[in-house]
């Protein structure tokens, strides 16, 4: 990586590959080249060309000999790499026709485009290509969710302070904290599944506005390409752009969730906290300060949300124009966006690897939870339960007690009945009869956690219940992903079988 960041100097491990893939600069070819010339969509154009030819042949819209000749050429490209061959033509969506023209001449190759337009070529390739990235996103997200649940099970009893406004609030457990993100990631997974149902519909045959006067079998092409149905209205199938904006929104919401997790972990890894620590392989150091251990992975993860925000805003601006105007703006926006989806799909395994190797320091968390009045609310609750005070009066008495203790240098575990009675005297004009034991129990962080037993709360048995629910949700999402992958793989096999049958006829 550098002359100053190597293993066994300040840090004991070299740079982990998950970090290098996401955060470290590389040559232009690796960073930009794969997105040039509609590179991410070339596989989709190739599959569409083959499926379209099979359909034209089966529908009797092409002479059998011409269809077989073109299918043979397209098959032949795959031996040496169809994507590279198509990229070399610089013809983007029409690269198949360009190659066929060079090989077979215009009399044969000119028949490929029957019933199609650049419009459905683009929209099929968009949905086909994004579908693959969306499924990878689902798989990577599921893997991260599993790590989150495993880590939560390890920290059911790791007490830590909560915070609001960056000030200590009520205590909880690290497990309960992690399940907050399990909940957020469950919603992300649900959004991916819901969006996939809208995305995985085929625009093939819609052409540019009205479809075709030729009797194209749209359903057959959809089936061969692994779509679950048709994007029915031929105008909307090509010009409806909300799907692209929604894709960015789904990705941005996911990036925002792991950004918040990375923000917290980065803060808590500071020496002033010392609650967690990233593994050396996910950290960097300084070229001038050799003692530094900088949480580089977390910083890079936080940056992804900015990238996705930019793509969402850019896409919204492109598609604010009249519905059938922005063609090349859309092509540019779509080409740029693939990098954003790829960043998400690299960031998720990086986040997972960080969490798998995260060092958690329960003793530091517990120490913090006991020192900064995180259980003051529990003391107010004790005044309601044991002294019969209205909540607001109990709240005020507790506030006075905290102030008096801070002025006297008394820590929470040192508060006794006399100090609380003094606070009550000031506010109520009379003392209260609470025992030292009742006050100590109220101010104990571990006991506080166990008292919060409402559904979804941090008490141990409630967290265990929630873990089971999250595990069920994850298992359902994993099953869904497996089924979708199988359907798409089956469709690819059907396409190749159809080509085999055409070539053998």
Secondary structure, 3 states (H helix, E strand, C coil): CCCCCCCCCCCCCCCCHHHHHHHCCCCHHHHCHHHHHHHHHHHHHHHHHHHHHHHHHHCCCCCHHHHHHHHHHHHHHHHHCHHHHHHHHCCHHHHHHHHHHHHHCHHHHCCCCCCCCHHHHHHHHHHHHHHHHHHHHHHHHHHHHHHHHHHHHHCCCCEEEEEECCEEEEEEEHHHHHHHHHHHHHHHHHHHHHHHHHHCCECCCCCCCCCCCCCCCHHHHHHHCCCCCECCCHHHHHHCCHHHHHHHHHHHHHHHHHHHHHHHHHHHCCCCCCCEECCHHHCECCCCCCCCCECHHHHHHHHHHHHHHHHHHHHHHHCCCCCCCCCHHHHHHHHHHHHHHHHHHHHHHHHHHHHHCCEECHHHHHHHHCCCCCCHHHHHHHHHHHHCCCHHHHHHHHHHHHHHHHHHCCCHHHCCHHHHHHHHHHHHCCCCCCCHHHHHHHHCHHHHHHHCCCCCCCCHHHHHHHHHHHHHHHHHHHHHHHHHHHHHHHHHHHHHHHHHHHHHC
